[in-house]
Every structure is written in C-alpha cells, then in structure tokens.
C-alpha cells in the first residue's frame, strides 16, 4: 500500500546546506592558519586543523582544487630538512670548525671557573 503523504524535506536540506557552509568556513580558516604558520598544506593537515573529514575535503571540488594547488606551490619551496640535506662539504667543514672553536672556548672557560672555585674554596677553608 503506497502512502500519498508528501514528505517535507526542506528543513533537512537547509540544515545540510548550513552544515556544509560551516565546514567550508572551518576549512578556509584552517588553510589561512596553515599558511600563516608556514606549515605543510595537504589533505591530512587541513582535515586535522579544521576538524572536518578528509572525505568532505575530497568530495568538495572547490576545496580539493585549492588544497591541491597550495600543495603544488609548496613543492617548489625547500623545507629546512631539504636544505640540511643539500649542505655542501665545504659548508659542513666550516660548521665543524666553528663548533670545535666554540667547544675549545667553553672548555677554557670551564677550566678557568674551576680554578677560581678552587681558590675560593681555599680562602673559605683558611677562614675556618
């Protein structure tokens, strides 16, 4: 037996549309925060930052295109890890020399302070 009742789904449709708009705003704000902090932009990061599902990001074509575009832009930028990997031998050698000089200076300072401490302990011991 078929019902002749007409279903009113306008409220449900409006609610779903409103929820989608709110999620889109969250995604926009999350992307802006990621850009400001110069964090890596990809679907996982945007989903975690915005609190929306990755499925929403992939299914919304406008957002998907935006994330993919930003991700491609960032591919051209070198990360600090990539820059560390690309250090030349000369720059590594100069860094080692600088660190060795710093270590030597700190060792000398440490020895000087230990000697001074021993003198002060001797003065205190003599007073008592």
Backbone as a printed PyTorch tensor [residue, N CA C, xyz], in Angstrom:
tensor([[[ 0.8330, -1.1650,  0.0000],
         [ 0.0000,  0.0000,  0.0000],
         [ 0.8840,  1.2370,  0.0000]],

        [[ 0.7070,  2.0800, -0.9650],
         [ 1.5260,  3.2590, -1.1600],
         [ 0.8930,  4.4410, -0.4460]],

        [[ 1.7200,  5.1930,  0.2900],
         [ 1.2300,  6.3460,  1.0270],
         [ 1.1810,  7.5560,  0.1130]],

        [[ 0.1530,  8.3660,  0.2760],
         [ 0.0180,  9.5810, -0.5270],
         [ 0.5370, 10.7970,  0.2210]],

        [[ 1.2170, 10.5300,  1.3270],
         [ 1.7500, 11.6090,  2.1530],
         [ 2.9700, 12.2340,  1.4670]],

        [[ 2.9790, 13.5220,  1.3110],
         [ 4.0990, 14.2450,  0.7060],
         [ 5.0830, 14.6040,  1.8200]],

        [[ 6.3080, 14.2060,  1.6460],
         [ 7.3290, 14.4470,  2.6750],
         [ 7.8840, 15.8560,  2.5350]],

        [[ 8.0340, 16.5250,  3.6740],
         [ 8.6050, 17.8630,  3.7100],
         [10.0750, 17.7160,  4.1180]],

        [[10.9610, 17.8470,  3.1580],
         [12.3910, 17.6620,  3.4220],
         [13.1610, 18.9720,  3.3440]],

        [[12.4730, 20.0790,  3.2250],
         [13.1460, 21.3780,  3.0930],
         [14.0100, 21.6880,  4.3130]],

        [[13.5140, 21.3970,  5.5020],
         [14.2720, 21.6670,  6.7200],
         [15.5610, 20.8680,  6.7760]],

        [[15.4860, 19.6200,  6.3860],
         [16.6620, 18.7630,  6.3860],
         [17.6780, 19.2640,  5.3550]],

        [[17.1870, 19.6750,  4.1850],
         [18.0770, 20.1830,  3.1370],
         [18.7610, 21.4790,  3.5740]],

        [[18.0140, 22.3700,  4.2230],
         [18.5870, 23.6340,  4.6930],
         [19.6490, 23.3700,  5.7600]],

        [[19.3550, 22.4350,  6.6550],
         [20.3100, 22.1030,  7.7040],
         [21.5980, 21.5310,  7.1060]],

        [[21.4700, 20.6490,  6.1400],
         [22.6450, 20.0510,  5.4990],
         [23.4600, 21.1150,  4.7660]],

        [[22.7700, 22.0370,  4.1140],
         [23.4600, 23.1100,  3.3950],
         [24.1920, 24.0250,  4.3890]],

        [[23.5450, 24.3290,  5.5120],
         [24.1490, 25.1850,  6.5270],
         [25.3910, 24.4960,  7.1270]],

        [[25.2900, 23.2080,  7.3800],
         [26.4140, 22.4490,  7.9110],
         [27.5900, 22.4440,  6.9350]],

        [[27.2810, 22.3040,  5.6740],
         [28.3150, 22.3110,  4.6450],
         [29.0070, 23.6740,  4.5760]],

        [[28.2330, 24.7550,  4.6970],
         [28.8170, 26.1000,  4.6780],
         [29.7140, 26.3130,  5.8970]],

        [[29.2910, 25.8310,  7.0580],
         [30.1090, 25.9590,  8.2620],
         [31.4200, 25.1850,  8.1200]],

        [[31.3280, 23.9910,  7.5510],
         [32.5340, 23.1840,  7.3450],
         [33.4720, 23.8770,  6.3610]],

        [[32.9210, 24.4940,  5.3340],
         [33.7280, 25.2260,  4.3530],
         [34.4400, 26.3930,  5.0250]],

        [[33.7500, 27.0960,  5.9180],
         [34.3710, 28.2030,  6.6410],
         [35.4960, 27.6970,  7.5440]],

        [[35.2730, 26.5760,  8.2100],
         [36.3210, 25.9890,  9.0580],
         [37.5550, 25.6450,  8.2350]],

        [[37.3180, 25.0960,  7.0410],
         [38.4270, 24.7300,  6.1630],
         [39.1920, 25.9800,  5.7260]],

        [[38.4640, 27.0350,  5.3480],
         [39.1120, 28.2840,  4.9390],
         [39.9750, 28.8480,  6.0650]],

        [[39.4400, 28.8650,  7.2710],
         [40.1910, 29.3800,  8.4170],
         [41.4170, 28.5130,  8.7050]],

        [[41.2550, 27.2010,  8.5840],
         [42.3770, 26.2900,  8.8310],
         [43.4790, 26.5050,  7.8000]],

        [[43.1110, 26.6670,  6.5480],
         [44.1050, 26.9000,  5.4980],
         [44.8400, 28.2090,  5.7590]],

        [[44.1140, 29.2400,  6.1730],
         [44.7530, 30.5240,  6.4770],
         [45.7640, 30.3770,  7.6200]],

        [[45.3920, 29.6160,  8.6600],
         [46.3120, 29.3990,  9.7820],
         [47.5540, 28.6350,  9.3270]],

        [[47.3490, 27.6240,  8.4810],
         [48.4780, 26.8410,  7.9950],
         [49.4060, 27.7000,  7.1350]],

        [[48.8270, 28.5890,  6.3520],
         [49.6490, 29.4820,  5.5230],
         [50.4390, 30.4370,  6.4130]],

        [[49.7810, 30.9980,  7.4330],
         [50.4620, 31.9440,  8.3270],
         [51.6120, 31.2950,  9.0720]],

        [[51.4280, 30.0490,  9.4870],
         [52.4770, 29.3580, 10.2380],
         [53.4690, 28.6560,  9.3090]],

        [[53.2560, 28.7860,  8.0240],
         [54.1210, 28.1730,  7.0060],
         [54.2090, 26.6650,  7.1880]],

        [[53.0950, 26.0760,  7.5900],
         [53.0360, 24.6240,  7.7620],
         [52.7360, 23.9750,  6.4150]],

        [[53.0170, 22.7080,  6.3440],
         [52.7700, 21.9600,  5.1220],
         [51.2580, 21.8290,  4.9120]],

        [[50.8170, 22.0840,  3.7050],
         [49.3860, 22.0180,  3.4000],
         [49.1210, 20.7620,  2.5800]],

        [[48.3300, 19.8770,  3.1570],
         [47.8630, 18.6800,  2.4700],
         [46.5180, 18.3000,  3.0810]],

        [[45.9010, 17.2820,  2.5420],
         [44.5590, 16.9230,  2.9930],
         [44.5460, 16.5220,  4.4710]],

        [[45.5570, 15.7780,  4.9120],
         [45.6040, 15.3600,  6.3150],
         [45.7070, 16.5670,  7.2410]],

        [[46.6310, 17.4870,  6.9340],
         [46.8250, 18.6590,  7.7800],
         [45.5650, 19.5200,  7.8400]],

        [[44.9560, 19.7500,  6.6950],
         [43.7600, 20.5980,  6.6580],
         [42.6220, 19.9350,  7.4240]],

        [[42.4800, 18.6320,  7.2760],
         [41.4220, 17.9090,  7.9930],
         [41.6450, 17.9890,  9.5070]],

        [[42.8890, 17.8020,  9.9410],
         [43.1800, 17.8610, 11.3810],
         [42.9820, 19.2740, 11.9070]],

        [[43.4420, 20.2640, 11.1640],
         [43.3690, 21.6540, 11.6270],
         [41.9300, 22.1650, 11.6690]],

        [[41.1170, 21.7420, 10.7010],
         [39.7530, 22.2650, 10.6100],
         [38.7330, 21.4280, 11.3700]],

        [[39.0580, 20.1630, 11.5970],
         [38.1200, 19.2900, 12.2890],
         [37.0420, 18.7130, 11.3810]],

        [[37.2690, 18.7540, 10.0710],
         [36.3150, 18.1420,  9.1360],
         [36.9420, 16.8690,  8.5820]],

        [[36.1320, 16.0410,  7.9850],
         [36.6400, 14.7670,  7.4780],
         [37.3860, 14.9700,  6.1630]],

        [[38.3010, 14.0420,  5.8960],
         [39.0170, 14.0900,  4.6140],
         [38.0460, 13.8360,  3.4680]],

        [[37.0310, 13.0410,  3.7150],
         [36.0430, 12.7690,  2.6660],
         [35.3700, 14.0650,  2.2250]],

        [[35.0720, 14.9400,  3.1760],
         [34.4710, 16.2410,  2.8290],
         [35.4240, 17.0290,  1.9470]],

        [[36.7060, 17.0240,  2.3000],
         [37.6890, 17.7800,  1.5190],
         [37.8140, 17.2300,  0.0990]],

        [[37.8350, 15.9090, -0.0260],
         [37.9650, 15.3030, -1.3480],
         [36.6910, 15.4610, -2.1810]],

        [[35.5320, 15.4020, -1.5390],
         [34.2660, 15.4630, -2.2790],
         [33.8880, 16.8720, -2.6980]],

        [[34.3590, 17.8920, -1.9870],
         [34.0730, 19.2800, -2.3450],
         [35.1400, 19.7070, -3.3580]],

        [[34.7590, 19.7860, -4.6300],
         [35.7170, 20.0090, -5.7110],
         [36.4660, 21.3320, -5.5750]],

        [[35.8060, 22.3800, -5.1160],
         [36.4490, 23.6880, -4.9700],
         [37.5600, 23.6230, -3.9160]],

        [[37.2470, 23.0280, -2.7850],
         [38.2390, 22.8960, -1.7160],
         [39.3660, 21.9660, -2.1510]],

        [[39.0020, 20.9010, -2.8120],
         [40.0130, 19.9450, -3.2880],
         [41.0110, 20.6190, -4.2210]],

        [[40.4970, 21.4000, -5.1750],
         [41.3730, 22.1020, -6.1110],
         [42.2800, 23.0910, -5.3770]],

        [[41.7270, 23.7670, -4.3750],
         [42.5070, 24.7490, -3.6190],
         [43.6560, 24.0760, -2.8650]],

        [[43.3570, 22.9740, -2.1800],
         [44.3900, 22.2700, -1.4200],
         [45.4610, 21.7150, -2.3670]],

        [[45.0300, 21.1190, -3.4730],
         [45.9990, 20.5750, -4.4270],
         [46.8790, 21.6800, -5.0010]],

        [[46.2840, 22.8450, -5.2800],
         [47.0580, 23.9690, -5.7990],
         [48.0730, 24.4730, -4.7880]],

        [[47.6420, 24.6130, -3.5330],
         [48.5640, 25.0680, -2.4870],
         [49.6730, 24.0460, -2.2470]],

        [[49.3160, 22.7920, -2.3400],
         [50.3110, 21.7340, -2.1470],
         [51.3650, 21.7900, -3.2610]],

        [[50.9330, 22.0360, -4.4910],
         [51.8820, 22.1490, -5.6040],
         [52.7690, 23.3770, -5.4510]],

        [[52.2080, 24.4760, -4.9470],
         [53.0150, 25.6780, -4.7230],
         [54.1120, 25.4050, -3.7130]],

        [[53.7780, 24.6470, -2.6750],
         [54.7520, 24.3660, -1.6260],
         [55.8300, 23.3900, -2.0720]],

        [[55.5560, 22.5980, -3.0990],
         [56.5640, 21.6520, -3.5780],
         [57.8040, 22.3850, -4.0630]],

        [[57.6290, 23.5660, -4.6140],
         [58.7550, 24.3410, -5.1150],
         [59.5990, 24.9340, -4.0100]],

        [[59.0130, 25.1330, -2.8280],
         [59.7440, 25.7110, -1.7060],
         [60.5540, 24.6240, -1.0190]],

        [[61.7630, 24.9570, -0.6380],
         [62.5980, 23.9810,  0.0470],
         [62.3160, 24.0460,  1.5380]],

        [[62.1240, 22.9110,  2.1260],
         [61.9270, 22.8470,  3.5730],
         [63.2810, 22.9040,  4.2590]],

        [[63.2720, 23.1500,  5.5440],
         [64.5330, 23.2160,  6.2870],
         [65.2310, 21.8620,  6.2600]],

        [[64.4770, 20.7750,  6.2260],
         [65.0820, 19.4480,  6.1620],
         [65.7860, 19.2480,  4.8310]],

        [[65.1720, 19.6910,  3.7430],
         [65.7920, 19.5490,  2.4340],
         [67.0540, 20.4040,  2.3420]],

        [[67.0210, 21.5770,  2.9480],
         [68.1870, 22.4460,  2.9210],
         [69.3390, 21.8110,  3.6970]],

        [[69.0430, 21.1580,  4.8110],
         [70.0860, 20.4980,  5.5890],
         [70.7190, 19.3730,  4.7830]],

        [[69.9100, 18.6420,  4.0280],
         [70.4250, 17.5430,  3.2290],
         [71.3270, 18.0340,  2.1090]],

        [[71.0970, 19.2480,  1.6290],
         [71.8330, 19.7690,  0.4890],
         [73.0710, 20.5640,  0.8760]],

        [[73.4860, 20.4990,  2.1200],
         [74.6830, 21.2220,  2.5320],
         [75.9020, 20.6660,  1.8050]],

        [[76.7580, 21.5530,  1.3750],
         [77.9730, 21.1150,  0.6940],
         [79.0110, 20.6850,  1.7160]],

        [[80.0290, 19.9820,  1.2370],
         [81.1030, 19.5490,  2.1250],
         [81.8230, 20.7470,  2.7370]],

        [[82.0130, 21.7970,  1.9530],
         [82.7120, 22.9830,  2.4580],
         [81.9270, 23.6240,  3.5960]],

        [[80.6090, 23.7210,  3.4340],
         [79.8090, 24.3280,  4.4980],
         [79.7810, 23.4230,  5.7330]],

        [[79.8010, 22.1180,  5.5150],
         [79.8530, 21.1890,  6.6540],
         [81.1820, 21.3430,  7.3840]],

        [[82.2720, 21.4560,  6.6150],
         [83.5870, 21.6150,  7.2320],
         [83.6700, 22.9110,  8.0300]],

        [[83.1600, 23.9930,  7.4650],
         [83.2130, 25.2750,  8.1810],
         [82.3470, 25.2230,  9.4410]],

        [[81.2540, 24.5110,  9.3930],
         [80.4020, 24.3490, 10.5650],
         [81.1310, 23.5460, 11.6460]],

        [[81.8380, 22.5150, 11.2460],
         [82.5950, 21.6990, 12.1980],
         [83.6940, 22.5330, 12.8480]],

        [[84.4010, 23.3380, 12.0530],
         [85.4610, 24.1830, 12.5940],
         [84.8870, 25.1750, 13.6040]],

        [[83.7590, 25.7860, 13.2540],
         [83.1310, 26.7520, 14.1600],
         [82.7120, 26.0790, 15.4670]],

        [[82.1520, 24.8880, 15.3620],
         [81.7380, 24.1710, 16.5700],
         [82.9420, 23.7580, 17.4100]],

        [[84.0300, 23.3200, 16.7590],
         [85.2430, 22.9510, 17.5020],
         [85.8130, 24.1590, 18.2330]],

        [[85.7980, 25.3230, 17.5800],
         [86.2800, 26.5460, 18.2330],
         [85.4170, 26.8890, 19.4440]],

        [[84.1320, 26.7380, 19.3000],
         [83.1960, 27.0210, 20.3950],
         [83.4370, 26.0630, 21.5610]],

        [[83.6480, 24.8000, 21.2540],
         [83.9160, 23.8000, 22.2990],
         [85.2100, 24.1480, 23.0270]],

        [[86.2560, 24.5010, 22.2690],
         [87.5400, 24.8520, 22.8830],
         [87.3880, 26.0610, 23.8130]],

        [[86.6520, 27.0580, 23.3600],
         [86.4250, 28.2590, 24.1720],
         [85.6750, 27.9040, 25.4600]],

        [[84.6560, 27.0800, 25.3480],
         [83.8790, 26.6830, 26.5310],
         [84.7200, 25.8450, 27.4890]],

        [[85.5840, 24.9870, 26.9540],
         [86.4540, 24.1840, 27.8200],
         [87.4220, 25.0800, 28.5920]],

        [[87.9580, 26.0910, 27.9160],
         [88.8650, 27.0310, 28.5900],
         [88.1330, 27.8060, 29.6820]],

        [[86.9310, 28.2540, 29.3720],
         [86.1270, 28.9810, 30.3580],
         [85.8090, 28.0840, 31.5540]],

        [[85.4810, 26.8340, 31.2790],
         [85.1700, 25.8720, 32.3250],
         [86.3910, 25.6530, 33.2310]],

        [[87.5710, 25.4970, 32.6260],
         [88.8020, 25.3130, 33.3980],
         [89.0720, 26.5430, 34.2670]],

        [[88.9000, 27.7330, 33.6890],
         [89.1110, 28.9730, 34.4380],
         [88.1720, 29.0530, 35.6430]],

        [[86.9110, 28.7140, 35.4360],
         [85.9290, 28.7650, 36.5280],
         [86.2410, 27.7280, 37.6060]],

        [[86.7020, 26.5460, 37.2110],
         [87.0640, 25.5270, 38.1940],
         [88.2500, 25.9900, 39.0400]],

        [[89.2560, 26.6050, 38.3640],
         [90.4140, 27.1290, 39.1030],
         [89.9780, 28.2020, 40.1010]],

        [[89.1090, 29.0870, 39.6640],
         [88.6210, 30.1540, 40.5440],
         [87.8480, 29.5760, 41.7250]],

        [[87.0640, 28.5610, 41.4540],
         [86.2900, 27.9070, 42.5080],
         [87.2250, 27.2750, 43.5390]],

        [[88.2860, 26.6400, 43.0680],
         [89.2540, 26.0330, 43.9920],
         [89.9090, 27.1060, 44.8760]],

        [[90.2570, 28.2570, 44.2920],
         [90.8430, 29.3470, 45.0700],
         [89.8690, 29.8320, 46.1310]],

        [[88.6140, 30.0150, 45.7540],
         [87.6050, 30.4930, 46.6990],
         [87.3630, 29.4770, 47.8070]],

        [[87.3780, 28.2050, 47.4720],
         [87.2190, 27.1720, 48.4940],
         [88.3960, 27.2100, 49.4680]],

        [[89.5950, 27.4420, 48.9310],
         [90.7800, 27.5420, 49.7900],
         [90.6640, 28.7170, 50.7390]],

        [[90.1690, 29.8630, 50.2480],
         [90.0030, 31.0420, 51.0960],
         [88.9980, 30.7590, 52.2000]],

        [[87.9010, 30.1280, 51.8620],
         [86.8760, 29.7950, 52.8480],
         [87.4230, 28.8080, 53.8690]],

        [[88.2170, 27.8310, 53.4070],
         [88.7980, 26.8310, 54.3140],
         [89.7730, 27.4820, 55.2800]],

        [[90.5450, 28.4400, 54.7870],
         [91.5210, 29.1180, 55.6480],
         [90.8500, 29.9430, 56.7180]],

        [[89.6860, 30.5050, 56.4370],
         [88.9790, 31.3530, 57.3950],
         [88.4190, 30.5320, 58.5500]],

        [[88.1380, 29.2760, 58.3330],
         [87.5530, 28.4630, 59.4010],
         [88.5750, 27.5840, 59.9240]]])
